[in-house]
Amino acid sequence: MIRPQAVVLPILRAALPGVSVVSVLPDVDHRTYPLIYVRRQGGTRNPNLPRKHSRPAVELEVYSADGLIEAEELYDAAIEALYAAVANQTVVPNVGHLQSILDAHESTQTASEVRDTWKVTGKVGLGLRAA
């Protein structure tokens, strides 16, 4: 089974130049903004092809030092990049591709633990196919 981050991070990095896209949050003193933190939040595997197909739930945390509106717009841009990757069947070489996306929960403003930053969080369901 592939990690969803192995597909999602390269897609978002290509679509959003200048944005830090990570699966492990750097120490507060070493973060650069804007920043998108991608982490798995559960999901299932196809019982017939568990190494080939999975349906993970992924949380996106978007941080901005510029303002709440900028964080919301970046979240929307990230979701649009994932939808485009599904529509175009964008393949991450030697990893796999996104087969589907379900924007399960719209973005929500949440309290940022870092002073003078804004955070927007949302969850998406993905269909992944391994290479």
Backbone torsions as a table, in degrees:
resi	resn	phi	psi	omega
1	MET	NA	138.3	178.8
2	ILE	-92.2	149.9	174.4
3	ARG	-74.5	136.3	178.8
4	PRO	-60.1	-30.9	179.3
5	GLN	-62.2	-29.5	-179.2
6	ALA	-64.5	-24.4	177.2
7	VAL	-98.8	-44.9	-173.5
8	VAL	-67.7	-44.2	-176.7
9	LEU	-59.8	-49.5	178.7
10	PRO	-61.8	-35.3	179.0
11	ILE	-64.9	-48.1	-178.8
12	LEU	-68.1	-38.3	179.0
13	ARG	-63.1	-39.4	179.2
14	ALA	-69.3	-37.5	-176.2
15	ALA	-81.1	-24.1	-173.0
16	LEU	-127.1	68.2	180.0
17	PRO	-61.0	144.1	-179.1
18	GLY	88.1	-4.3	178.9
19	VAL	-105.1	133.2	173.9
20	SER	-77.8	119.3	178.4
21	VAL	-117.2	117.0	-171.0
22	VAL	-134.6	159.7	172.9
23	SER	-110.8	-7.0	173.8
24	VAL	-132.6	124.8	-179.1
25	LEU	-70.2	126.2	175.5
26	PRO	-67.9	160.9	173.8
27	ASP	-54.6	146.1	-176.3
28	VAL	-52.0	-38.4	-177.9
29	ASP	-71.8	-12.1	-177.0
30	HIS	-117.1	12.6	179.3
31	ARG	-83.2	144.6	171.0
32	THR	-119.1	143.1	-176.2
33	TYR	-116.4	150.3	1.8
34	PRO	-71.6	158.6	-173.9
35	LEU	-140.5	137.9	173.5
36	ILE	-121.7	124.5	178.9
37	TYR	-106.7	122.7	-176.6
38	VAL	-112.2	126.0	176.7
39	ARG	-144.0	148.1	178.2
40	ARG	-73.7	140.6	179.5
41	GLN	-126.5	32.5	179.9
42	GLY	112.4	-159.9	-179.6
43	GLY	126.0	-176.2	-176.5
44	THR	-133.4	168.1	173.2
45	ARG	-114.5	156.0	172.5
46	ASN	-71.3	119.5	-176.9
47	PRO	-64.1	-23.5	179.6
48	ASN	-83.9	-29.0	-179.9
49	LEU	-138.8	65.4	-172.8
50	PRO	-64.7	-23.1	178.4
51	ARG	-89.1	-10.6	-175.5
52	LYS	-105.4	-40.8	-175.3
53	HIS	-123.3	135.3	173.3
54	SER	-143.6	161.8	179.7
55	ARG	-129.5	71.7	-178.6
56	PRO	-75.8	151.2	167.7
57	ALA	-96.4	133.0	-175.7
58	VAL	-126.1	134.4	175.5
59	GLU	-101.3	135.3	174.3
60	LEU	-111.0	123.9	172.6
61	GLU	-110.6	120.6	-177.6
62	VAL	-111.6	126.1	-179.5
63	TYR	-115.2	139.9	174.7
64	SER	-136.7	142.2	173.5
65	ALA	-95.1	-2.8	-176.6
66	ASP	-93.8	-27.8	179.6
67	GLY	154.8	169.3	-179.6
68	LEU	-65.0	-43.7	-178.9
69	ILE	-59.9	-42.3	179.0
70	GLU	-63.5	-38.1	177.2
71	ALA	-65.3	-43.0	178.8
72	GLU	-63.6	-42.7	179.9
73	GLU	-66.0	-37.1	178.0
74	LEU	-68.2	-39.2	176.1
75	TYR	-58.6	-47.8	180.0
76	ASP	-61.1	-40.2	178.6
77	ALA	-63.8	-38.5	178.4
78	ALA	-65.0	-44.7	179.0
79	ILE	-62.9	-42.9	178.5
80	GLU	-61.6	-37.2	177.6
81	ALA	-64.2	-38.9	178.4
82	LEU	-68.9	-41.2	175.6
83	TYR	-60.7	-41.8	179.0
84	ALA	-63.8	-38.7	178.8
85	ALA	-64.1	-36.4	176.3
86	VAL	-67.9	-48.5	-177.7
87	ALA	-61.2	-38.3	-178.5
88	ASN	-90.2	-4.5	-175.7
89	GLN	51.1	48.4	-179.9
90	THR	-63.4	123.2	-178.3
91	VAL	-98.6	131.1	169.7
92	VAL	-90.7	112.9	-173.8
93	PRO	-52.1	135.3	178.3
94	ASN	63.7	11.4	179.8
95	VAL	-123.2	-63.8	-178.7
96	GLY	153.9	-161.0	-179.9
97	HIS	-150.5	166.2	176.0
98	LEU	-85.5	129.8	176.9
99	GLN	-96.3	-30.0	-177.2
100	SER	-156.6	163.9	176.5
101	ILE	-145.0	140.7	174.3
102	LEU	-129.8	112.7	179.2
103	ASP	-77.1	82.1	-170.0
104	ALA	-63.9	-41.7	-178.3
105	HIS	-133.8	126.0	176.6
106	GLU	-62.9	164.0	-178.0
107	SER	-63.2	147.8	-179.9
108	THR	-132.9	133.6	174.5
109	GLN	-72.9	130.5	176.0
110	THR	-128.5	160.6	-178.9
111	ALA	-67.2	128.5	175.9
112	SER	-84.3	135.8	179.3
113	GLU	-79.6	-4.2	-179.5
114	VAL	-109.1	125.2	-178.4
115	ARG	-59.2	142.4	177.8
116	ASP	63.6	28.8	171.5
117	THR	-131.3	160.6	177.8
118	TRP	-120.9	146.9	-176.2
119	LYS	-131.3	135.4	174.5
120	VAL	-125.1	133.4	-176.4
121	THR	-123.7	144.9	175.1
122	GLY	-156.0	163.4	-177.1
123	LYS	-126.3	137.0	177.1
124	VAL	-129.8	147.6	172.1
125	GLY	-97.9	134.5	-178.1
126	LEU	-121.6	148.2	167.6
127	GLY	-104.9	119.4	-177.5
128	LEU	-113.2	141.6	172.5
129	ARG	-125.7	124.8	179.4
130	ALA	-73.6	152.8	178.9
131	ALA	-68.7	NA	NA
